[in-house]
Amino acid sequence: GENKNFSVKTVEWNRTEAGLKHCCLHFRGDFSYGLLRTESGVHRLVRISPFSKADVRHTSFCTVKVYPSLGDQAAGEDQIKMPEVSPHEIEIQTYRSSGPGGQHVNTTDSAVRITHIPSGMVVCCQDERSQHENKMQAIRVLRARLFQLVLEKANDEKQNRRLQSANQSWGKQIRNYVLHPYKLVSDIRSRHSITNPDLLLEDGDLDEFIFKSLEWDLFEFASSISPDLCLPFKSQTPSETTDTE
């Protein structure tokens, strides 16, 4: 996000002894959703486990979900009814915030957890200083997630919908990050790959993969109109994306 001059704000996080288990970030900037939405899906990491004394090769999965931040009206979505969050459909719980912060953050029940009863969706926010600010931020995040569900149904994009809701398991990933026994990052959708994982994992340089994914989305859209339009792209030789455990 910082490489694109986006402002990045942490909304909620959950850290365990093994590392970060869950994190919700808010990106603000030009075309932030249009670019970052390509990262939605399951990401697979293969490495030597830092928790294994025997240097055992370990595979991990991480799910990334990207939602648009909504105002009173989402830009470009005039034909889609905006989701409304009724007070009767949500359950609000407050709790004490965790992690670093000022005296108000850690000593009062300022963190908010909202459960949307019809969908079972749960949103937490603990980064703001007051309970009211956390509540408003959590409602904005909830509306964004509900709106994303509406978009998926309205657009009827089956492949994108599978990526958003994919299980963290074999064969569901959109990208592989292999650090051992060789180094390779390969995108399943666009077939783009590089042999320097540090560009992504250390430097956060996602440009190549983002634009290749956008290109792939364009060809997928073209193929839905006429399969002949994307034949030159599909005829390319796929990059190697699998490895033996």
Secondary structure, 3 states (H helix, E strand, C coil): CHHHCCEEEEEEEEEECCEEEEEEEEEECCCHHHHHHHHCEEEEEEEECCCCCCCCEEEEEEEECCCCCCCCCCCCCCCCCCCCCCHHHEEEEEECCCCCCCHHHHHCCCEEEEEECCCCEEEEECCCCCHHHHHHHHHHHHHHHHHHHHHHHHHCCHHHHHHHHCCCCCCCEEEEEECCCCCEEEECCCCCEECCCHHHHCCCCCHHHHHHHHHHHHHHHHHHHCHHHHHHHHCCCCCCCCCCC
